[in-house]
Amino acid sequence: MEELLHISEDYIKRVLQTHQERRGEIHKRLMAIYDELQDTDSLLRSVSIKKIEWDRIGHQQGGTSDLTDIMLRHQQVARENGIELRQEMIRLTEEEELNNRIWVCFNSISGKGHDYLKYLYVKGYPYKAVEQESGVSHKTFEKTRQDAIKQIQRLCESDLNNIEIINLSRPQGIKKANKKQKSEYEQMTLEL
């Protein structure tokens, strides 16, 4: 993430509640924009070719400047539309990246806070039912839930990339085993 942004608790909740659906919607919208962009690019090529042909005919027959002006205006509108479509693709891609980052951060936390968020937002169970099932007081439940949200916010807003966040959540035993495996390799020497 190039710039640090503050991610609200409500946005995190919304991502956890609708992660899969929103991801599918973004992909559908990106594909629709891509198709529309292909049509726009095709239209621009077609109009450019037609304009050249009509300019040639107009010079021979004496005047198609109105038609040329209309085509130029249409070409300008199509270019502006192409720019807007590309901007929308960038916005959707950034939204998808942020949603994926929140999801990675959510999956990197562990413990009761993760469980509470999973049952409240991902699975959509009622607040009272999850709180009651936790077996802790309302104050403890709410503090644990809020701490988990704040942990997600801190991770999202950190300078760590998603891979680093994922690696933070790996058990220490796996990290040590991987380091040991790497250190067991030696440079092979040939005795010639």
Backbone bond lengths (Angstrom), bond angles and torsions (degrees), N, CA, C in turn:
res aa  C-N    CA-C-N  psi(-1)  N-CA   C-N-CA  omega(-1)  CA-C   N-CA-C  phi
1 M - - - 1.438 - - 1.531 108.46 -
2 E 1.306 115.87 119.40 1.449 121.14 -174.93 1.515 112.09 -68.46
3 E 1.302 116.82 -45.25 1.444 119.37 -178.41 1.515 108.66 -113.83
4 L 1.317 115.19 146.05 1.455 119.00 178.04 1.515 108.89 -79.17
5 L 1.302 115.86 129.08 1.439 119.14 176.09 1.505 109.19 -126.06
6 H 1.296 114.82 156.96 1.462 119.47 177.40 1.521 107.20 -95.28
7 I 1.300 115.00 123.12 1.452 121.00 -179.26 1.529 107.49 -100.61
8 S 1.303 116.14 122.37 1.462 120.10 -175.58 1.527 111.64 -75.84
9 E 1.314 114.47 158.25 1.467 120.97 176.22 1.527 110.17 -60.48
10 D 1.319 116.86 -41.07 1.467 120.33 179.97 1.526 111.86 -62.09
11 Y 1.340 116.52 -39.79 1.464 119.57 179.42 1.524 110.44 -65.96
12 I 1.328 116.68 -42.03 1.468 120.38 177.80 1.524 110.24 -60.51
13 K 1.327 116.97 -45.95 1.475 120.64 178.71 1.526 110.47 -58.59
14 R 1.341 115.72 -45.28 1.466 120.26 -178.20 1.529 111.16 -62.34
15 V 1.335 116.83 -40.77 1.466 120.39 178.70 1.526 109.99 -64.90
16 L 1.326 116.82 -44.53 1.463 119.65 179.86 1.531 111.28 -63.14
17 Q 1.316 117.14 -36.50 1.466 121.34 -179.11 1.526 112.82 -72.68
18 T 1.321 116.69 -33.49 1.472 119.62 -170.01 1.522 113.33 -126.13
19 H 1.312 118.15 22.45 1.468 121.52 -173.14 1.530 112.40 -53.35
20 Q 1.297 117.70 -54.78 1.475 120.71 -176.02 1.531 111.65 -66.05
21 E 1.322 116.95 -44.68 1.465 120.00 -178.58 1.524 110.99 -63.93
22 R 1.344 115.80 -45.22 1.461 119.98 -178.09 1.524 110.81 -64.96
23 R 1.314 115.96 -38.21 1.465 120.27 178.04 1.531 110.33 -60.16
24 G 1.328 116.09 -45.24 1.460 120.34 177.76 1.519 112.06 -63.24
25 E 1.339 116.80 -41.12 1.464 121.05 178.34 1.526 111.36 -62.46
26 I 1.323 116.72 -42.83 1.463 120.83 179.76 1.525 109.73 -62.78
27 H 1.333 117.02 -44.66 1.471 120.14 180.00 1.533 110.83 -62.38
28 K 1.340 117.34 -43.11 1.468 120.23 178.49 1.524 110.63 -61.98
29 R 1.320 116.48 -44.32 1.464 120.93 -178.74 1.536 110.36 -65.25
30 L 1.329 116.91 -41.46 1.462 119.65 178.12 1.527 111.15 -61.89
31 M 1.315 116.89 -41.86 1.468 120.00 179.04 1.532 110.75 -65.82
32 A 1.322 117.23 -40.56 1.466 120.71 178.25 1.532 110.29 -63.47
33 I 1.328 116.78 -42.57 1.464 120.37 178.74 1.528 109.78 -65.74
34 Y 1.315 116.61 -41.15 1.464 120.59 178.67 1.531 110.07 -59.10
35 D 1.334 116.70 -46.25 1.467 120.51 177.77 1.525 111.29 -61.46
36 E 1.328 116.26 -43.32 1.466 120.91 179.62 1.531 110.08 -64.57
37 L 1.311 116.48 -38.42 1.463 121.27 178.65 1.525 110.54 -65.31
38 Q 1.323 116.68 -40.01 1.468 120.74 176.60 1.530 109.61 -61.01
39 D 1.333 116.62 -43.55 1.468 120.65 177.94 1.523 111.19 -62.19
40 T 1.348 116.38 -41.77 1.466 120.79 179.74 1.517 110.74 -64.05
41 D 1.325 116.58 -45.52 1.463 120.08 178.80 1.524 110.94 -62.20
42 S 1.325 116.79 -41.16 1.460 121.78 178.43 1.531 109.91 -63.63
43 L 1.323 116.52 -42.68 1.462 121.41 178.49 1.526 110.68 -61.87
44 L 1.321 116.56 -43.81 1.469 119.77 179.55 1.525 111.25 -61.03
45 R 1.321 117.39 -42.63 1.471 120.23 178.00 1.521 110.38 -63.09
46 S 1.314 116.13 -43.43 1.457 120.90 -178.67 1.527 111.10 -63.78
47 V 1.333 116.40 -45.59 1.466 120.75 -179.63 1.526 109.75 -64.22
48 S 1.315 117.52 -40.43 1.464 120.50 179.75 1.517 111.09 -61.61
49 I 1.323 117.16 -43.20 1.467 121.42 179.24 1.525 109.98 -65.80
50 K 1.345 116.53 -45.38 1.470 120.69 179.53 1.532 110.54 -61.30
51 K 1.338 116.59 -41.80 1.461 120.25 -179.47 1.530 110.40 -60.30
52 I 1.313 116.63 -43.73 1.472 120.18 178.72 1.523 109.70 -61.16
53 E 1.344 117.21 -44.42 1.470 120.83 179.76 1.525 110.65 -63.54
54 W 1.338 116.85 -44.89 1.455 119.69 -177.98 1.518 112.00 -69.89
55 D 1.319 117.17 -34.58 1.459 119.85 176.29 1.525 109.95 -61.11
56 R 1.322 115.84 -42.56 1.462 120.46 178.75 1.530 110.31 -63.85
57 I 1.319 117.02 -45.86 1.468 121.37 179.53 1.520 110.18 -65.65
58 G 1.326 116.86 -42.41 1.465 121.44 -178.97 1.509 112.37 -61.07
59 H 1.325 117.18 -40.21 1.462 120.36 179.03 1.520 110.71 -66.89
60 Q 1.319 116.74 -31.81 1.459 119.97 -179.51 1.525 110.58 -77.08
61 Q 1.354 116.03 -39.56 1.460 118.54 -174.02 1.526 112.76 -98.33
62 G 1.313 117.22 -9.32 1.456 118.79 174.95 1.512 114.80 89.71
63 G 1.347 118.49 64.79 1.450 120.28 163.38 1.503 118.85 112.15
64 T 1.285 115.76 96.72 1.465 122.04 168.05 1.523 108.40 -130.58
65 S 1.340 116.12 35.91 1.465 118.96 -174.81 1.528 111.52 -65.46
66 D 1.345 118.70 -34.20 1.467 120.01 177.83 1.525 110.41 -62.62
67 L 1.310 115.64 -44.87 1.456 120.49 179.17 1.521 110.38 -65.06
68 T 1.307 118.04 -39.45 1.466 121.92 178.05 1.525 110.23 -65.05
69 D 1.327 117.22 -42.69 1.467 120.68 178.40 1.529 111.01 -61.50
70 I 1.321 116.56 -41.86 1.467 120.86 178.14 1.523 110.16 -63.18
71 M 1.315 116.26 -43.99 1.464 120.04 179.89 1.525 111.07 -65.22
72 L 1.325 117.27 -40.24 1.462 120.35 177.90 1.524 110.97 -63.60
73 R 1.312 116.41 -42.00 1.472 120.68 178.10 1.527 110.10 -63.91
74 H 1.313 116.33 -43.26 1.461 120.65 178.75 1.529 110.45 -62.95
75 Q 1.315 115.84 -40.38 1.461 120.83 178.36 1.534 110.55 -63.95
76 Q 1.322 117.31 -40.06 1.463 121.80 178.31 1.531 110.23 -64.35
77 V 1.319 117.40 -43.45 1.469 121.66 178.42 1.527 110.03 -62.44
78 A 1.326 116.52 -41.59 1.467 120.41 179.57 1.529 110.41 -64.82
79 R 1.335 118.04 -39.74 1.475 121.00 177.66 1.525 110.97 -63.93
80 E 1.331 116.10 -45.27 1.467 120.41 178.65 1.526 110.43 -61.06
81 N 1.325 116.32 -40.92 1.462 120.48 177.70 1.530 110.05 -62.34
82 G 1.323 117.17 -41.34 1.465 121.32 177.88 1.521 111.76 -61.00
83 I 1.325 116.60 -41.10 1.466 121.07 178.35 1.528 109.90 -64.68
84 E 1.332 116.45 -44.18 1.467 120.36 178.94 1.529 111.18 -62.44
85 L 1.325 116.55 -40.47 1.465 120.20 179.04 1.528 110.87 -64.37
86 R 1.317 116.45 -41.40 1.468 119.34 178.30 1.528 111.06 -64.90
87 Q 1.327 117.11 -38.67 1.468 121.03 177.10 1.535 110.66 -62.98
88 E 1.316 116.54 -40.64 1.467 120.58 178.20 1.527 110.41 -65.42
89 M 1.324 117.26 -37.98 1.470 120.13 176.73 1.524 110.57 -63.06
90 I 1.313 117.22 -40.88 1.467 121.33 178.15 1.523 109.62 -63.45
91 R 1.333 117.29 -44.98 1.464 121.39 -179.69 1.529 110.82 -61.46
92 L 1.328 116.62 -45.38 1.466 120.31 179.84 1.527 111.53 -65.15
93 T 1.313 116.90 -38.75 1.467 120.79 178.19 1.529 110.41 -64.27
94 E 1.331 116.73 -42.72 1.469 120.35 177.39 1.530 110.93 -63.76
95 E 1.330 116.97 -39.92 1.464 120.53 177.62 1.528 110.34 -62.78
96 E 1.326 115.99 -43.26 1.460 120.08 178.85 1.528 110.89 -63.37
97 E 1.329 117.37 -41.57 1.466 121.14 177.57 1.523 111.33 -61.11
98 L 1.335 117.07 -43.15 1.464 120.96 179.44 1.526 110.56 -65.57
99 N 1.330 116.65 -43.46 1.465 119.71 178.71 1.523 110.86 -62.30
100 N 1.334 117.11 -42.10 1.468 120.67 177.49 1.523 110.84 -63.76
101 R 1.321 116.83 -39.25 1.471 120.47 179.24 1.525 110.31 -63.58
102 I 1.313 117.17 -44.49 1.469 120.17 178.41 1.526 109.65 -61.25
103 W 1.317 116.70 -41.48 1.464 120.78 -179.99 1.535 110.78 -64.35
104 V 1.326 117.26 -42.09 1.469 121.46 177.06 1.530 109.87 -62.13
105 C 1.327 116.69 -44.73 1.469 120.76 179.99 1.523 110.74 -63.74
106 F 1.324 117.07 -42.04 1.468 120.97 176.96 1.519 110.35 -59.21
107 N 1.315 116.96 -45.97 1.465 120.55 -178.36 1.519 113.06 -72.43
108 S 1.326 118.09 -15.20 1.461 120.44 -179.75 1.529 112.18 -86.05
109 I 1.330 117.38 -19.16 1.466 118.46 178.41 1.526 108.54 -84.71
110 S 1.305 115.10 157.63 1.464 118.34 -178.57 1.527 109.60 -136.75
111 G 1.296 115.02 178.97 1.452 120.32 176.42 1.515 113.04 89.34
112 K 1.307 113.81 -166.03 1.472 121.25 -176.16 1.527 111.67 -62.15
113 G 1.333 116.95 -37.76 1.463 120.20 179.81 1.517 111.65 -58.59
114 H 1.321 116.53 -45.03 1.466 120.99 176.87 1.522 110.21 -60.32
115 D 1.329 115.92 -45.48 1.464 120.07 -179.30 1.525 111.45 -61.39
116 Y 1.327 116.39 -44.35 1.473 119.47 -179.86 1.521 111.07 -61.24
117 L 1.342 116.66 -45.88 1.469 120.14 179.43 1.527 110.96 -63.61
118 K 1.315 116.69 -40.16 1.469 120.83 -179.84 1.532 110.31 -60.44
119 Y 1.336 116.23 -48.39 1.470 118.45 -177.32 1.527 112.20 -73.25
120 L 1.332 117.62 -35.19 1.464 120.18 -179.41 1.529 112.66 -72.32
121 Y 1.333 117.04 -48.13 1.461 120.23 -169.15 1.529 113.95 -106.69
122 V 1.310 117.56 -44.84 1.459 119.24 -177.94 1.526 110.17 -72.37
123 K 1.336 116.54 -47.93 1.464 120.40 -179.14 1.521 112.62 -88.16
124 G 1.333 117.39 -20.05 1.462 121.58 173.86 1.519 115.69 78.07
125 Y 1.326 117.91 26.59 1.469 120.18 177.45 1.527 109.76 -72.93
126 P 1.326 117.53 151.72 1.475 120.43 178.75 1.537 111.19 -63.00
127 Y 1.317 114.78 144.95 1.462 122.12 -177.52 1.531 110.70 -54.63
128 K 1.321 116.76 -51.05 1.472 121.01 -177.00 1.529 111.62 -59.25
129 A 1.328 116.84 -39.60 1.470 120.38 -178.87 1.528 110.72 -66.44
130 V 1.326 117.37 -41.90 1.468 120.97 -179.56 1.527 109.47 -68.58
131 E 1.328 116.08 -42.43 1.463 119.99 178.91 1.526 110.68 -61.64
132 Q 1.309 116.31 -45.48 1.471 120.62 -179.30 1.532 110.64 -64.37
133 E 1.306 117.07 -42.00 1.472 121.87 179.83 1.529 111.59 -65.52
134 S 1.336 117.22 -26.83 1.468 120.70 -178.74 1.527 111.97 -65.48
135 G 1.333 116.65 -29.97 1.459 120.65 179.22 1.516 114.22 77.54
136 V 1.329 116.84 9.38 1.471 120.40 178.20 1.521 109.16 -112.66
137 S 1.334 115.52 168.31 1.464 119.59 179.80 1.525 110.55 -66.84
138 H 1.328 115.21 162.36 1.466 120.46 178.62 1.522 110.12 -57.88
139 K 1.327 116.30 -44.26 1.461 121.14 -177.69 1.538 110.57 -61.57
140 T 1.320 117.62 -45.21 1.472 121.95 -179.86 1.522 110.15 -66.22
141 F 1.324 116.32 -43.03 1.461 121.05 179.43 1.525 110.31 -60.15
142 E 1.321 115.91 -49.07 1.466 120.74 -176.87 1.530 111.14 -65.86
143 K 1.330 117.06 -39.92 1.466 120.23 178.50 1.530 110.04 -64.23
144 T 1.302 118.41 -42.66 1.468 121.92 179.61 1.525 110.35 -64.82
145 R 1.329 117.07 -41.83 1.469 121.83 178.62 1.526 110.16 -63.34
146 Q 1.329 116.59 -47.41 1.467 120.71 -179.89 1.529 111.73 -64.98
147 D 1.327 117.29 -38.93 1.468 120.46 177.77 1.528 110.65 -62.12
148 A 1.328 116.84 -39.06 1.468 120.53 178.98 1.530 110.58 -65.34
149 I 1.325 117.03 -42.13 1.470 121.15 177.01 1.528 109.66 -61.91
150 K 1.341 116.84 -45.10 1.468 120.60 -179.81 1.528 111.11 -64.29
151 Q 1.323 116.50 -35.34 1.461 120.07 177.62 1.533 110.10 -64.48
152 I 1.323 116.63 -41.65 1.472 120.60 176.35 1.524 109.78 -62.67
153 Q 1.334 116.73 -44.52 1.466 120.10 179.22 1.528 111.19 -59.27
154 R 1.337 117.18 -47.09 1.470 120.59 -179.29 1.526 111.05 -60.79
155 L 1.327 116.51 -44.49 1.462 119.40 179.28 1.524 111.39 -63.69
156 C 1.333 116.74 -44.32 1.472 120.83 179.88 1.521 111.61 -61.47
157 E 1.312 116.18 -39.39 1.455 120.96 -175.82 1.520 112.71 -86.38
158 S 1.327 117.25 -2.40 1.463 120.82 -178.64 1.531 110.89 -77.09
159 D 1.317 115.33 170.82 1.460 121.35 177.08 1.526 112.16 -83.35
160 L 1.311 117.56 -2.67 1.461 121.16 -179.68 1.523 110.17 -69.05
161 N 1.341 116.11 142.73 1.460 118.02 173.17 1.532 108.57 -85.24
162 N 1.312 116.87 172.42 1.466 120.62 -175.16 1.528 112.56 -61.38
163 I 1.309 117.92 -37.74 1.469 121.27 178.96 1.526 110.01 -63.48
164 E 1.325 116.94 -42.94 1.467 120.35 178.23 1.524 111.17 -63.32
165 I 1.315 116.81 -38.54 1.468 120.49 177.79 1.527 110.15 -65.12
166 I 1.315 116.80 -43.11 1.469 120.68 177.80 1.528 109.75 -61.24
167 N 1.333 117.28 -43.56 1.461 120.88 -179.78 1.527 112.78 -65.03
168 L 1.334 117.15 -29.57 1.464 120.12 176.59 1.521 111.70 -62.33
169 S 1.319 115.88 -31.54 1.465 120.09 -175.16 1.523 112.98 -87.33
170 R 1.330 117.26 -7.90 1.464 120.16 -179.19 1.522 109.64 -70.32
171 P 1.312 116.54 141.97 1.475 119.23 176.77 1.527 110.71 -60.91
172 Q 1.321 116.16 146.01 1.468 121.45 -177.90 1.514 112.04 -59.11
173 G 1.310 118.10 -33.88 1.463 121.61 -179.16 1.520 111.81 -61.85
174 I 1.313 116.42 -39.18 1.464 120.34 179.85 1.528 109.63 -68.16
175 K 1.333 116.93 -41.79 1.466 120.42 179.49 1.524 110.00 -61.24
176 K 1.336 116.21 -45.75 1.461 119.56 -178.77 1.519 111.08 -64.83
177 A 1.324 117.56 -40.26 1.465 120.87 179.69 1.524 110.22 -62.87
178 N 1.324 116.46 -41.51 1.466 119.99 179.01 1.525 111.13 -64.83
179 K 1.324 117.61 -40.00 1.465 121.01 178.61 1.525 109.95 -65.43
180 K 1.330 116.00 -41.21 1.456 120.21 -179.75 1.527 110.22 -63.39
181 Q 1.339 116.54 -43.26 1.458 120.02 178.96 1.524 110.47 -60.12
182 K 1.306 116.60 -43.10 1.462 120.29 -179.30 1.523 110.95 -63.90
183 S 1.329 117.34 -38.05 1.455 119.72 -176.99 1.526 112.31 -76.90
184 E 1.321 118.47 -15.40 1.454 121.19 -179.66 1.525 112.29 -75.99
185 Y 1.295 117.93 -15.84 1.451 121.10 179.93 1.522 109.87 -78.62
186 E 1.315 116.20 139.29 1.449 121.77 178.19 1.510 109.89 -125.11
187 Q 1.285 115.63 156.55 1.453 120.33 174.28 1.516 108.50 -71.65
188 M 1.302 116.62 130.07 1.446 120.29 -179.86 1.530 109.40 -83.10
189 T 1.323 116.48 135.73 1.456 120.02 177.60 1.518 109.36 -118.15
190 L 1.273 115.02 142.83 1.474 120.27 179.07 1.514 108.19 -104.79
191 E 1.303 114.97 131.77 1.458 119.00 178.30 1.520 107.93 -98.69
192 L 1.264 117.10 96.12 1.458 121.99 -178.80 1.486 112.72 -99.59
